[in-house]
Amino acid sequence: MRSPFRPIASAIRDIDRPILTLAAISFISQVGVSIMLPLLPIFAIQLGASPRELGLMVSIFAVTQTLGQLGSGFISSRISPRRQLPLGQASYAAANFLIATARSAVPLIAFRSLAGFGGGLSIIAERLYVARVADRARLAFTNGVLSAAGSAGSVLGPALGGFLALADLRAPFVVVGLTASVAAIAAIVFLPAEPERPIAPAAEAMVAAAAMPAVAYLAGSGPPSSTRSRLRARAASIQPLGRLALWNLGFNAAYGGWITTFGPFAKDELGLPVNQVTLIFAMFGLGSIFIGPWLSRLADRRSRRQMVAFGSGLVFLNLVSMIAHAPVLVIFGSAIAAGGGLAAAQSSWFALLTVATDGGRRGRSFGLVTALSNLGVVAGATLASEIWQAAGIDRALLVAAGFMILATASLLLVREGSEGNLGTGAAPRNAGAAAPG
């Protein structure tokens, strides 16, 4: 009789050492993040922050995170992603130690801006490292493994955060500083160097248009022979990236609205104690661990674009359960499904972006697309905080649901052929079927 755990064991054996090491770092880092993040809006309110100041705190974090993402992409040719990771983690650690000392909303907002820069640097460095060491036929699965590792930290972190918050809401931020410091040291000591992998000529030819956005031309890739052909080349180069960026823009706007309102909404409107507010994050983590990798592997074999849409739908259902004031068990159950959907959607999206930028300027393209679309957080947080200030937090949560619908609808503009495995020479639409395992 075949063991039900054989597929899981086979998948684990397929993971390379660099990915396992990066997954361990992601786990350590995410333990700290998930300790703090559900409690941050509640801590800000305790310091006297208004809804507008909450929105400003989220927005400034998004702006500095954008700067960190752009910086990571542009310096990737000079400082390897492996070396950028500890820089980002160290900045994030320092910021959270400082947040624990804040006595009012203004310094809290300032220290969160430093945390945003460190977080943005780490995010892009991690994805660029994956792009350099992972098998292209299994990109969504590899990203799913990292999401699952981070989500394992998300399961442990909220329980610990809820316990610490019962004594003092400052204590979780000290612990975050410690976990980020450990992650920075681990990246320096244990993360293997990236191998040099030249791009196959056939693959380079197939993705030339997608791989050179306008910034690549401005950096000196060589002018076309005429103004008309130059404009045509620029338009052709940025279109695939622009289509992908729309989903991330909408998703980040939804996230901005959700993270601004979620904690206070769950505490004040749903009547959940602080320790249960943090446990909703743990439910997301459970879904990412047990559902996310399976869905990500399915995306590699079938359609990454469709998986982004399906995962977005699962997240939307969780938002609906909260807006409808559903029973706590329903909210927790939908959060598990949403966690799996979110992990698969993000992993598949990064796989699509990796394929679309496989032409030698991936660092800049990763940084540009993810950083600029990250500004959607500013729009979502600002709109949600203004609606909260004027009409109440119930209506503010609708902002997240609305932006999630727009993000999913934008996938109609992404072409199916953009998700193919160009590196193997397989037909784009069916490339996922060639994935090993």
C-alpha positions as CSV (number, residue, x, y, z in Angstrom):
1,M,0.0,0.0,0.0
2,R,1.4,3.4,-1.0
3,S,2.1,5.7,1.9
4,P,0.2,9.0,1.9
5,F,3.4,10.8,3.0
6,R,5.4,9.6,0.0
7,P,4.6,12.6,-2.2
8,I,5.7,14.9,0.7
9,A,8.9,13.0,1.3
10,S,9.6,13.1,-2.5
11,A,9.1,16.8,-2.6
12,I,11.4,17.4,0.4
13,R,14.2,15.3,-1.3
14,D,13.9,17.5,-4.4
15,I,14.7,20.7,-2.5
16,D,18.3,21.9,-2.9
17,R,20.5,22.9,0.0
18,P,20.5,26.7,-0.8
19,I,16.7,26.6,-0.8
20,L,16.6,24.7,2.5
21,T,18.9,27.2,4.1
22,L,16.9,30.1,2.8
23,A,13.7,28.5,4.0
24,A,15.3,28.2,7.5
25,I,16.2,31.9,7.4
26,S,12.7,32.7,6.2
27,F,11.2,30.7,9.1
28,I,13.3,32.5,11.7
29,S,12.5,35.9,10.3
30,Q,8.8,35.3,9.9
31,V,8.4,34.1,13.5
32,G,9.4,37.6,14.5
33,V,7.3,39.4,12.0
34,S,4.2,37.4,12.9
35,I,4.7,38.1,16.6
36,M,4.6,41.8,15.9
37,L,2.4,42.5,12.9
38,P,-1.1,41.7,14.3
39,L,-0.4,43.8,17.3
40,L,1.1,46.8,15.6
41,P,-2.2,48.7,15.0
42,I,-3.3,47.9,18.5
43,F,0.0,49.2,19.9
44,A,-0.3,52.4,17.8
45,I,-3.8,53.1,19.1
46,Q,-2.4,52.5,22.7
47,L,0.1,55.3,21.9
48,G,-2.7,57.6,20.9
49,A,-2.6,57.2,17.1
50,S,-5.7,58.3,15.1
51,P,-7.0,56.3,12.1
52,R,-5.2,58.8,9.8
53,E,-2.0,58.2,11.6
54,L,-2.4,54.5,11.3
55,G,-2.9,54.9,7.6
56,L,0.2,57.1,7.5
57,M,2.2,54.5,9.4
58,V,1.3,51.8,6.9
59,S,1.9,54.2,3.9
60,I,5.3,55.3,5.0
61,F,6.4,51.7,5.6
62,A,5.3,50.9,2.0
63,V,7.2,53.9,0.6
64,T,10.4,53.0,2.3
65,Q,9.9,49.3,1.4
66,T,9.6,50.5,-2.2
67,L,13.0,52.3,-1.9
68,G,14.5,49.2,-0.4
69,Q,13.1,47.0,-3.2
70,L,14.3,49.4,-5.9
71,G,17.7,49.6,-4.3
72,S,18.0,45.9,-4.1
73,G,17.3,45.4,-7.8
74,F,19.6,48.1,-8.9
75,I,22.6,47.1,-6.8
76,S,22.2,43.4,-7.5
77,S,25.0,43.5,-10.1
78,R,27.4,45.0,-7.5
79,I,26.2,43.4,-4.3
80,S,24.9,39.8,-4.6
81,P,21.5,39.0,-3.2
82,R,23.2,36.7,-0.7
83,R,25.0,39.7,0.8
84,Q,22.0,42.0,0.6
85,L,19.9,39.7,2.8
86,P,21.8,40.3,6.1
87,L,21.9,44.0,5.4
88,G,18.1,44.0,5.1
89,Q,17.6,41.9,8.2
90,A,20.0,44.0,10.3
91,S,18.1,47.2,9.4
92,Y,14.8,45.5,10.3
93,A,16.2,44.4,13.6
94,A,17.4,47.9,14.5
95,A,14.0,49.4,13.6
96,N,12.1,47.0,15.8
97,F,14.4,47.6,18.8
98,L,13.7,51.3,18.4
99,I,9.9,50.8,18.0
100,A,9.9,49.2,21.5
101,T,11.1,52.5,22.9
102,A,8.4,54.7,21.2
103,R,6.2,56.8,23.5
104,S,3.9,58.4,20.9
105,A,2.7,57.9,17.3
106,V,5.3,60.1,15.6
107,P,8.5,58.2,16.6
108,L,6.6,54.9,15.9
109,I,5.9,56.1,12.4
110,A,9.5,57.1,11.9
111,F,10.9,53.8,13.1
112,R,8.5,51.8,10.9
113,S,9.9,53.7,8.0
114,L,13.4,52.2,8.8
115,A,11.8,48.8,9.1
116,G,10.3,49.2,5.6
117,F,13.6,49.9,4.0
118,G,15.1,46.7,5.6
119,G,12.1,44.6,4.7
120,G,12.1,45.8,1.1
121,L,15.8,45.0,0.7
122,S,15.3,41.5,2.1
123,I,12.3,40.7,-0.1
124,I,13.9,41.3,-3.4
125,A,17.2,39.8,-2.4
126,E,15.5,36.6,-1.4
127,R,13.6,36.3,-4.7
128,L,16.6,37.1,-6.8
129,Y,18.6,34.5,-4.9
130,V,15.9,32.0,-5.7
131,A,15.9,33.0,-9.3
132,R,19.6,32.3,-9.5
133,V,19.7,28.9,-7.7
134,A,16.3,27.3,-8.4
135,D,15.3,24.9,-11.3
136,R,13.2,27.0,-13.7
137,A,10.7,24.2,-14.3
138,R,9.8,24.3,-10.6
139,L,9.8,28.0,-9.8
140,A,6.3,28.1,-8.3
141,F,7.0,25.1,-6.2
142,T,10.3,26.5,-4.9
143,N,8.7,29.8,-4.0
144,G,5.9,27.8,-2.4
145,V,8.5,26.0,-0.2
146,L,9.8,29.4,1.0
147,S,6.2,30.6,1.6
148,A,5.5,27.5,3.6
149,A,8.7,27.9,5.7
150,G,7.7,31.5,6.4
151,S,4.2,30.4,7.2
152,A,5.5,27.9,9.7
153,G,6.9,30.9,11.5
154,S,3.6,32.5,11.2
155,V,2.0,29.7,13.1
156,L,4.4,29.9,16.0
157,G,4.8,33.7,16.1
158,P,1.2,34.7,16.8
159,A,0.8,32.4,19.8
160,L,4.0,33.7,21.3
161,G,3.0,37.3,20.4
162,G,-0.4,37.0,22.1
163,F,1.3,35.6,25.2
164,L,3.8,38.5,25.3
165,A,1.2,41.1,24.7
166,L,-0.7,40.1,27.8
167,A,2.2,41.5,29.8
168,D,3.4,44.4,27.7
169,L,2.8,45.3,24.1
170,R,6.4,46.5,23.8
171,A,7.9,43.0,24.4
172,P,6.9,41.6,21.0
173,F,9.0,44.2,19.2
174,V,12.1,43.4,21.2
175,V,11.7,39.7,20.2
176,V,11.3,40.7,16.5
177,G,14.6,42.6,16.8
178,L,16.2,39.4,18.1
179,T,14.8,37.1,15.5
180,A,15.8,39.5,12.7
181,S,19.4,39.6,14.1
182,V,19.5,35.8,14.1
183,A,18.3,35.7,10.5
184,A,21.0,38.2,9.5
185,I,23.8,36.2,11.1
186,A,22.4,32.9,9.6
187,A,22.5,34.5,6.1
188,I,26.1,35.5,6.5
189,V,27.3,32.2,7.9
190,F,25.2,29.5,6.2
191,L,23.7,30.7,2.9
192,P,25.7,29.2,-0.1
193,A,27.0,31.5,-2.8
194,E,24.9,31.7,-6.0
195,P,26.1,29.7,-9.0
196,E,26.9,31.4,-12.3
197,R,24.2,30.3,-14.7
198,P,24.5,31.6,-18.3
199,I,21.2,32.2,-20.1
200,A,20.6,29.8,-23.1
201,P,20.7,31.7,-26.4
202,A,17.2,30.4,-27.4
203,A,15.7,31.5,-24.2
204,E,17.3,34.9,-24.4
205,A,15.9,35.4,-27.9
206,M,12.4,34.4,-26.8
207,V,12.3,36.7,-23.8
208,A,14.2,39.7,-25.1
209,A,11.1,41.9,-25.4
210,A,9.9,41.0,-22.0
211,A,13.2,41.2,-20.3
212,M,14.2,44.8,-21.1
213,P,11.8,47.4,-19.7
214,A,12.3,51.1,-20.3
215,V,14.8,51.4,-17.4
216,A,17.1,48.9,-19.2
217,Y,17.1,51.1,-22.3
218,L,17.9,54.2,-20.2
219,A,20.7,52.2,-18.6
220,G,22.4,51.9,-22.0
221,S,21.2,48.9,-23.8
222,G,21.5,50.8,-27.1
223,P,19.0,53.0,-29.0
224,P,16.8,51.7,-31.8
225,S,17.5,53.1,-35.3
226,S,14.6,55.6,-35.2
227,T,12.3,57.3,-32.8
228,R,9.3,55.3,-33.9
229,S,11.1,51.9,-33.5
230,R,12.4,53.1,-30.1
231,L,8.9,53.9,-28.8
232,R,7.7,50.6,-30.2
233,A,10.5,48.7,-28.5
234,R,9.8,50.4,-25.2
235,A,6.1,49.6,-25.4
236,A,6.8,46.0,-26.2
237,S,9.3,45.6,-23.4
238,I,7.2,47.0,-20.6
239,Q,3.8,45.5,-21.6
240,P,4.3,42.0,-20.1
241,L,5.8,43.5,-16.9
242,G,3.0,46.1,-16.7
243,R,0.3,43.5,-16.9
244,L,1.9,41.4,-14.2
245,A,2.3,44.5,-12.0
246,L,-1.4,45.3,-12.1
247,W,-2.2,42.2,-10.0
248,N,0.5,43.1,-7.5
249,L,-0.7,46.7,-7.4
250,G,-4.3,45.7,-6.6
251,F,-3.2,43.0,-4.1
252,N,-1.0,45.4,-2.3
253,A,-3.8,48.0,-2.2
254,A,-6.0,45.3,-0.6
255,Y,-3.3,44.5,1.9
256,G,-2.9,48.1,2.8
257,G,-6.6,48.5,3.5
258,W,-6.6,45.2,5.5
259,I,-3.5,45.7,7.6
260,T,-4.7,49.2,8.6
261,T,-8.1,48.0,9.9
262,F,-7.8,44.2,10.6
263,G,-6.5,44.3,14.2
264,P,-8.8,47.0,15.6
265,F,-11.8,45.5,13.6
266,A,-11.2,42.0,15.0
267,K,-10.8,43.4,18.6
268,D,-13.5,46.0,18.7
269,E,-16.1,44.9,16.1
270,L,-15.8,41.1,16.4
271,G,-15.1,41.2,20.1
272,L,-12.0,38.9,19.9
273,P,-9.4,39.1,22.7
274,V,-5.9,40.1,21.7
275,N,-4.5,36.5,21.7
276,Q,-7.3,35.4,19.3
277,V,-6.6,38.4,17.0
278,T,-3.0,37.1,16.6
279,L,-4.3,33.5,16.1
280,I,-6.0,34.5,12.8
281,F,-2.5,35.1,11.5
282,A,-1.6,31.5,12.6
283,M,-4.5,30.2,10.6
284,F,-3.1,31.9,7.5
285,G,0.2,30.2,8.3
286,L,-1.4,26.7,8.6
287,G,-3.0,27.1,5.2
288,S,0.2,28.2,3.6
289,I,2.1,25.2,5.1
290,F,-0.4,22.4,4.3
291,I,-2.2,23.8,1.2
292,G,0.2,26.3,-0.4
293,P,3.0,24.0,-1.6
294,W,0.5,21.6,-3.1
295,L,-1.3,24.4,-5.0
296,S,2.0,25.9,-6.1
297,R,3.1,22.5,-7.6
298,L,-0.3,22.3,-9.3
299,A,0.3,25.7,-10.8
300,D,3.7,24.6,-12.3
301,R,1.9,21.7,-14.0
302,R,-1.2,23.5,-15.2
303,S,-1.5,27.3,-15.2
304,R,0.3,29.8,-12.9
305,R,-2.0,32.6,-14.0
306,Q,-5.1,30.6,-13.1
307,M,-3.6,29.8,-9.7
308,V,-3.0,33.5,-9.0
309,A,-6.7,34.1,-9.7
310,F,-7.9,31.1,-7.6
311,G,-5.7,32.0,-4.7
312,S,-6.9,35.6,-4.8
313,G,-10.5,34.3,-4.6
314,L,-9.7,32.3,-1.5
315,V,-8.4,35.5,0.2
316,F,-11.5,37.4,-0.9
317,L,-13.7,34.8,0.8
318,N,-11.9,35.4,4.1
319,L,-12.5,39.1,3.8
320,V,-16.2,38.5,3.1
321,S,-16.4,36.3,6.3
322,M,-15.1,39.1,8.4
323,I,-17.2,41.8,6.8
324,A,-20.3,39.6,7.4
325,H,-19.3,39.1,11.0
326,A,-19.4,35.4,10.5
327,P,-18.8,33.0,13.5
328,V,-15.2,32.8,14.7
329,L,-14.8,29.2,13.5
330,V,-15.9,30.3,10.0
331,I,-13.4,33.2,10.0
332,F,-10.7,30.9,11.2
333,G,-11.5,28.2,8.6
334,S,-11.6,30.6,5.7
335,A,-8.3,32.1,7.0
336,I,-6.7,28.6,6.6
337,A,-8.0,28.3,3.0
338,A,-6.9,31.9,2.3
339,G,-3.4,31.2,3.6
340,G,-3.0,28.4,1.2
341,G,-4.4,30.5,-1.6
342,L,-2.2,33.5,-0.8
343,A,1.0,31.4,-0.7
344,A,0.1,29.8,-4.1
345,A,-0.9,33.1,-5.7
346,Q,2.2,34.9,-4.7
347,S,4.5,32.0,-5.6
348,S,2.9,31.7,-9.0
349,W,3.1,35.4,-9.6
350,F,6.8,35.4,-8.8
351,A,7.2,32.5,-11.1
352,L,5.5,34.4,-13.9
353,L,7.7,37.5,-13.2
354,T,10.8,35.3,-13.2
355,V,10.0,34.0,-16.7
356,A,9.1,37.4,-18.0
357,T,12.5,38.8,-16.8
358,D,14.8,36.0,-17.9
359,G,17.0,38.1,-20.2
360,G,19.9,39.3,-18.1
361,R,18.4,42.3,-16.3
362,R,16.3,40.4,-13.8
363,G,17.5,42.4,-10.8
364,R,16.3,45.7,-12.1
365,S,13.1,44.3,-13.4
366,F,12.3,42.5,-10.1
367,G,13.0,45.7,-8.1
368,L,11.1,48.0,-10.5
369,V,7.9,45.9,-10.9
370,T,7.6,44.8,-7.2
371,A,8.6,48.2,-5.8
372,L,6.3,50.4,-7.9
373,S,3.3,48.1,-7.5
374,N,4.1,48.1,-3.8
375,L,2.9,51.7,-3.7
376,G,-0.6,50.2,-3.9
377,V,-0.3,49.8,-0.2
378,V,-0.2,53.6,0.1
379,A,-3.5,53.9,-1.8
380,G,-5.2,51.1,0.2
381,A,-4.1,52.3,3.6
382,T,-4.9,55.9,2.9
383,L,-8.3,55.2,1.5
384,A,-9.2,52.8,4.3
385,S,-8.0,55.2,7.1
386,E,-10.0,58.1,5.6
387,I,-13.2,56.0,5.4
388,W,-12.6,54.7,8.9
389,Q,-12.2,58.3,10.1
390,A,-15.4,59.5,8.4
391,A,-17.7,56.5,8.3
392,G,-16.4,53.8,10.7
393,I,-14.2,50.8,10.5
394,D,-16.9,48.4,9.2
395,R,-16.9,50.3,5.9
396,A,-13.2,50.7,5.8
397,L,-12.7,46.9,5.5
398,L,-14.6,47.0,2.2
399,V,-11.6,48.8,0.7
400,A,-9.6,45.6,0.9
401,A,-12.3,43.5,-0.7
402,G,-12.8,46.0,-3.5
403,F,-9.1,46.1,-4.4
404,M,-8.9,42.3,-4.3
405,I,-11.6,42.1,-6.9
406,L,-9.8,44.6,-9.1
407,A,-6.5,42.6,-8.7
408,T,-8.2,39.4,-9.8
409,A,-9.9,41.0,-12.8
410,S,-6.5,42.4,-14.0
411,L,-5.3,38.8,-14.7
412,L,-7.5,38.8,-17.8
413,L,-4.7,41.0,-19.3
414,V,-1.9,38.5,-18.6
415,R,-1.3,36.2,-21.5
416,E,-1.2,32.4,-20.9
417,G,2.0,32.2,-23.0
418,S,3.9,34.3,-20.5
419,E,4.0,31.5,-18.0
420,G,5.9,29.0,-20.1
421,N,9.2,27.4,-19.1
422,L,11.4,29.1,-21.7
423,G,14.6,27.7,-20.4
424,T,13.7,24.1,-21.3
425,G,12.4,24.8,-24.8
426,A,9.0,23.5,-23.8
427,A,5.9,24.9,-25.3
428,P,4.9,27.9,-23.0
429,R,1.3,26.8,-22.3
430,N,2.2,23.2,-21.2
431,A,5.6,23.9,-19.6
432,G,4.3,23.1,-16.2
433,A,3.6,19.5,-17.2
434,A,7.3,18.9,-17.7
435,A,8.1,19.7,-14.1
436,P,9.9,16.8,-12.4
437,G,8.3,15.0,-9.4
